[in-house]
């Protein structure tokens, strides 16, 4: 349910600079750990053509979609200019070796809803 912390897997499964796909309450999300160890979660579909973001390359706090090279800021969910649009971001925490996610409502363009 919205607002609840929901299980999303084990912390050890998310390696630095890599993405992992999970289904949380029927919603497909991508979990990323930056090179600095920060954990970030976004909806898994790129706003351009629905590419699986978890398969993208992670540089800093940006993931590059494997289909057409769009960059998505993992903190805000916004596409990196000059591209437009974005994906929903979700709150995340680690607790006793587990990852927990608090799902946000779906947002196609985070600049319109935030």
C-alpha positions in Angstrom: 0.0 0.0 0.0 1.1 3.6 -0.6 2.9 5.0 2.4 4.0 1.6 3.8 7.6 0.3 3.7 7.6 -2.7 1.5 10.3 -5.4 1.1 12.3 -5.2 -2.1 15.1 -7.7 -1.5 18.5 -8.1 0.1 20.9 -5.2 0.3 23.8 -7.4 -0.7 22.1 -8.1 -4.1 22.6 -4.5 -5.2 26.2 -3.9 -6.3 27.8 -0.5 -6.8 27.0 1.1 -10.2 24.5 -1.6 -11.0 20.8 -1.9 -11.2 18.4 -4.6 -10.1 14.8 -5.1 -11.2 12.1 -5.8 -8.6 8.4 -6.0 -8.5 6.9 -4.3 -5.5 3.2 -4.5 -5.0 2.7 -5.2 -8.7 4.9 -2.2 -9.7 8.2 -2.8 -11.6 11.0 -0.7 -10.1 14.8 -0.4 -10.6 17.1 -0.2 -7.5 20.5 1.3 -8.0 23.5 1.7 -5.8 25.9 4.5 -6.7 29.7 4.1 -6.6 29.5 6.0 -3.3 27.0 3.5 -1.9 23.9 5.6 -2.1 20.7 3.5 -2.8 18.1 5.0 -5.1 14.9 3.6 -6.6 12.9 4.7 -9.7 10.2 3.2 -11.9 11.9 0.8 -14.3 10.6 2.1 -17.6 12.4 4.9 -19.5 10.0 7.7 -20.4 11.3 7.7 -24.0 10.5 4.2 -25.2 10.0 2.1 -22.1 13.6 0.7 -21.9 14.5 -1.3 -18.8 16.5 1.2 -16.8 17.9 -1.4 -14.5 20.0 -2.6 -17.4 21.5 0.9 -17.9 25.0 2.2 -17.1 25.2 4.1 -13.8 27.5 7.2 -13.6 27.3 9.2 -10.4 23.5 9.6 -9.7 22.5 9.1 -13.4 21.5 6.0 -15.3 21.7 5.9 -19.0 18.9 4.0 -20.7 20.3 1.0 -22.7 17.9 1.5 -25.7 18.6 5.1 -26.9 21.0 6.7 -24.4 18.6 8.9 -22.4 20.1 9.9 -19.1 17.8 9.8 -16.0 18.7 11.6 -12.8 18.1 8.9 -10.1 17.5 11.5 -7.4 14.8 13.5 -9.1 13.6 11.1 -11.8 14.0 13.8 -14.4 15.5 13.2 -17.8 18.8 14.8 -18.3 18.5 17.9 -20.7 17.9 18.3 -23.5 15.5 15.4 -23.1 12.2 15.9 -21.3 10.0 13.9 -19.0 10.9 11.6 -16.2 10.0 8.6 -14.0 8.7 8.3 -10.5 11.2 8.1 -7.6 10.6 6.1 -4.5 11.8 6.4 -0.9 14.2 3.6 0.1 15.9 2.4 3.2 18.1 -0.4 4.3 17.2 -2.3 7.5 18.9 -5.3 8.9 20.4 -6.3 5.5 17.1 -5.8 3.7 15.9 -3.1 1.2 12.6 -1.5 1.9 10.8 0.8 -0.5 7.9 3.3 0.0 6.2 3.6 -3.4 5.2 7.0 -4.7 2.3 7.5 -6.9 3.1 7.1 -10.6 4.4 10.2 -12.2 5.2 10.4 -16.0 6.8 13.9 -15.7 8.1 14.7 -12.2 8.4 18.4 -13.1 4.6 18.6 -13.3 3.8 16.9 -10.0 6.5 18.1 -7.6 
